Amino acid sequence: MAELSNNQTHRLVILGSGPAGLTAALYSARANLEPLLIEGVTPGGQLTITTEVENYPGFEHGVQGPEMMEIFRRQAERFGTRFISGEVTAANLRVHPFELALDGQAVRAEAVIIATGATAKLLDIESEKRLMGYGVSACATCDGAFFKDKEAVVVGGGDTAMEEASFLTRFCSKVTIVHRRDTLRASKIMAERARRNPKIAFIWDSVVDEIFGEPKTGVSGVRLRNVKTGATTDFRTDAVFMAIGHQPNTAIFKGQLEMDEIGYLKVQAGSTRTNVEGVFAAGDVADRVYRQAITAAGAGCMAALDAERWLEARHG
């Protein structure tokens, strides 16, 4: 782990240690930028709560999410990336060098790559945490193939829930959408597509109170509560997919960086540049569409190249 010096200005500071941050670190370290990477609250990002990853090229037989992130980390470290644990709690991007607050200390940087990711909105119940990666998931694209010919529940009522449910019908024998209201928030076209799919069923006015199962054997069912009557019923299922949205980790940049109505950072087309010169964004923090490890890693590469060129132009 690196040690901080109050009077040092780092050429490049990377925030976040998921696929985007670690790929940015690898590329910028090989370019001799000596990046400092601040790991954040969850070192390794969302992949640390993922069990098997089968869709990342180069891992023919799949790989555990935490193991893959450890490989990424060692590779970035090999070329000189300096790591420091902790979370940046405030940022001043109106001054240059930029100033970041980390555990009461000021970290100064000529350039910053923001790869702080996004957090899936969850139900915040104990069984959900315990079974995450063992039948509970927040990504159908990542985990749907594990449930071939099995039944799944999708929680949510927006476009994301409809997309996740429709995708899951490629593998699952039945998909049940559980929604807390009696009408969908999804766009008409997405809602109609889901309603027309013979593999998709709906349970209205209901929420998931409990998820049954064990990590060794997976999910076996859910307890549903009708929000209008209060009545509870147990419902058998092999998987539960949370599709109630994601929240990008961008709160400390509000008022300084351009973002959309949800909080995803806006970048210039064909690049990772934000509206502030010298600040770049990569991965799920700026991607509300794909949210995959490989797209995050690709954006991390782009951000490192963008930062390198920006620093080179600045120093001549």
ZAMARGU-4260 file (C-alpha; in steps of 0.2 Angstrom, whole numbers, plus 5000, padded with zeros to 4 digits):
<rodrens>
0) 5000/5000/5000 | 5006/5018/4996 | 5009/5031/5009 | 5002/5048/5007 | 5012/5064/5007
5) 5003/5080/5010 | 5014/5090/4999 | 5014/5078/4984 | 5005/5081/4968 | 5001/5064/4959
10) 5001/5064/4940 | 4986/5053/4940 | 4974/5047/4953 | 4962/5033/4949 | 4946/5031/4960
15) 4939/5014/4961 | 4946/4996/4960 | 4934/4987/4949 | 4938/4982/4931 | 4938/5000/4924
20) 4949/5007/4938 | 4961/4992/4937 | 4962/4992/4918 | 4965/5011/4919 | 4979/5008/4931
25) 4987/4994/4921 | 4988/5005/4905 | 4993/5021/4914 | 5007/5012/4924 | 5014/5005/4908
30) 5014/5022/4901 | 5025/5027/4916 | 5012/5039/4924 | 5014/5031/4941 | 4996/5031/4945
35) 4989/5031/4963 | 4973/5020/4964 | 4961/5023/4979 | 4952/5007/4981 | 4935/5013/4988
40) 4923/5005/5000 | 4922/4988/4990 | 4940/4984/4984 | 4937/4974/4967 | 4920/4982/4964
45) 4904/4973/4961 | 4913/4957/4955 | 4918/4953/4973 | 4900/4948/4976 | 4899/4938/4960
50) 4903/4920/4961 | 4906/4912/4944 | 4911/4923/4929 | 4909/4914/4912 | 4908/4928/4900
55) 4925/4937/4901 | 4937/4932/4887 | 4952/4923/4892 | 4944/4912/4906 | 4939/4897/4896
60) 4932/4888/4911 | 4926/4903/4920 | 4933/4911/4935 | 4927/4917/4952 | 4924/4936/4952
65) 4935/4940/4967 | 4949/4929/4960 | 4948/4938/4943 | 4949/4955/4952 | 4964/4949/4961
70) 4973/4944/4945 | 4968/4962/4938 | 4976/4970/4953 | 4992/4960/4953 | 4994/4964/4935
75) 4992/4983/4938 | 5004/4982/4953 | 5017/4973/4943 | 5019/4989/4932 | 5020/5001/4946
80) 5003/5006/4951 | 5002/5012/4969 | 4987/5007/4979 | 4979/5015/4995 | 4964/5009/5004
85) 4949/5020/5009 | 4936/5031/5001 | 4936/5049/4994 | 4923/5058/5004 | 4925/5075/4995
90) 4932/5082/4979 | 4937/5100/4973 | 4938/5099/4954 | 4937/5118/4953 | 4955/5120/4957
95) 4971/5113/4949 | 4979/5102/4954 | 4963/5094/4959 | 4960/5091/4978 | 4952/5075/4985
100) 4949/5072/5003 | 4954/5054/5009 | 4953/5050/5028 | 4956/5068/5033 | 4971/5070/5021
105) 4971/5080/5005 | 4976/5071/4989 | 4982/5082/4975 | 4981/5076/4957 | 4985/5083/4940
110) 4973/5071/4932 | 4959/5060/4939 | 4950/5045/4932 | 4933/5042/4941 | 4929/5023/4941
115) 4918/5022/4956 | 4905/5011/4948 | 4887/5010/4952 | 4878/5001/4966 | 4863/4990/4962
120) 4848/4995/4972 | 4843/4980/4983 | 4829/4975/4995 | 4841/4977/5011 | 4836/4960/5019
125) 4848/4948/5027 | 4844/4933/5016 | 4847/4944/5000 | 4865/4947/5006 | 4868/4929/5012
130) 4862/4922/4995 | 4870/4935/4984 | 4879/4926/4970 | 4870/4909/4976 | 4854/4912/4967
135) 4851/4930/4970 | 4858/4942/4957 | 4857/4960/4950 | 4862/4955/4933 | 4853/4943/4921
140) 4866/4945/4907 | 4879/4940/4919 | 4870/4925/4928 | 4855/4920/4918 | 4864/4905/4909
145) 4866/4897/4926 | 4847/4894/4927 | 4844/4884/4911 | 4827/4876/4912 | 4824/4883/4930
150) 4811/4896/4937 | 4816/4914/4941 | 4808/4929/4950 | 4812/4946/4944 | 4809/4960/4956
155) 4804/4977/4948 | 4792/4986/4936 | 4802/4997/4925 | 4811/4994/4909 | 4826/4986/4917
160) 4814/4973/4925 | 4806/4970/4908 | 4823/4968/4899 | 4829/4956/4913 | 4814/4945/4912
165) 4814/4944/4893 | 4832/4940/4893 | 4830/4926/4906 | 4816/4918/4896 | 4830/4912/4884
170) 4836/4900/4898 | 4822/4899/4911 | 4807/4888/4909 | 4797/4902/4918 | 4800/4920/4924
175) 4788/4928/4937 | 4789/4947/4938 | 4785/4953/4956 | 4780/4972/4957 | 4774/4982/4972
180) 4761/4991/4961 | 4746/4985/4950 | 4753/4994/4935 | 4771/4994/4927 | 4782/5009/4926
185) 4790/5002/4911 | 4788/5010/4893 | 4773/5004/4884 | 4783/4994/4871 | 4793/4985/4884
190) 4778/4981/4895 | 4769/4974/4880 | 4783/4964/4875 | 4784/4956/4892 | 4765/4953/4893
195) 4765/4944/4876 | 4779/4932/4881 | 4771/4916/4886 | 4785/4912/4898 | 4782/4928/4909
200) 4769/4929/4923 | 4766/4943/4935 | 4762/4945/4953 | 4755/4962/4957 | 4754/4973/4973
205) 4768/4962/4981 | 4785/4963/4988 | 4798/4950/4993 | 4800/4949/5012 | 4811/4934/5013
210) 4822/4923/5001 | 4823/4905/5006 | 4839/4894/5003 | 4857/4891/5008 | 4873/4896/4999
215) 4877/4877/4996 | 4860/4873/4988 | 4855/4889/4981 | 4838/4898/4982 | 4822/4888/4985
220) 4809/4901/4986 | 4803/4918/4992 | 4790/4924/5004 | 4779/4937/4996 | 4768/4950/5005
225) 4753/4959/4997 | 4755/4977/5001 | 4736/4980/5000 | 4730/4966/5011 | 4746/4961/5021
230) 4744/4943/5017 | 4760/4933/5014 | 4762/4918/5003 | 4777/4907/5000 | 4782/4905/4981
235) 4794/4892/4974 | 4808/4898/4963 | 4826/4894/4959 | 4833/4912/4957 | 4829/4930/4962
240) 4835/4944/4951 | 4834/4962/4958 | 4829/4974/4944 | 4825/4990/4954 | 4839/5000/4947
245) 4857/5006/4950 | 4863/5021/4958 | 4880/5028/4951 | 4892/5032/4965 | 4894/5050/4960
250) 4887/5060/4975 | 4903/5069/4979 | 4904/5076/4961 | 4887/5084/4961 | 4888/5102/4955
255) 4905/5100/4948 | 4903/5087/4934 | 4889/5085/4922 | 4878/5070/4925 | 4861/5064/4920
260) 4845/5064/4931 | 4850/5048/4939 | 4868/5053/4942 | 4878/5044/4929 | 4892/5055/4923
265) 4891/5062/4906 | 4907/5060/4894 | 4910/5067/4877 | 4906/5056/4863 | 4919/5044/4858
270) 4930/5048/4873 | 4930/5047/4892 | 4932/5066/4895 | 4920/5074/4907 | 4916/5093/4906
275) 4931/5097/4917 | 4948/5096/4908 | 4959/5083/4916 | 4944/5073/4923 | 4939/5056/4915
280) 4926/5044/4919 | 4926/5025/4915 | 4915/5010/4918 | 4898/5009/4927 | 4899/5026/4934
285) 4896/5033/4916 | 4887/5018/4908 | 4869/5015/4912 | 4866/5003/4897 | 4879/4989/4897
290) 4886/4987/4914 | 4897/4973/4910 | 4915/4969/4916 | 4922/4969/4899 | 4914/4985/4894
295) 4920/4993/4910 | 4938/4987/4907 | 4937/4994/4889 | 4932/5011/4896 | 4946/5010/4908
300) 4959/5007/4894 | 4951/5022/4885 | 4952/5033/4901 | 4970/5029/4903 | 4974/5033/4885
305) 4964/5049/4886 | 4973/5054/4902 | 4990/5050/4895 | 4987/5061/4880 | 4980/5075/4890
310) 4995/5075/4902 | 5007/5074/4888 | 4999/5089/4879 | 4999/5099/4895 | 5018/5096/4898
315) 5023/5097/4880
</rodrens>
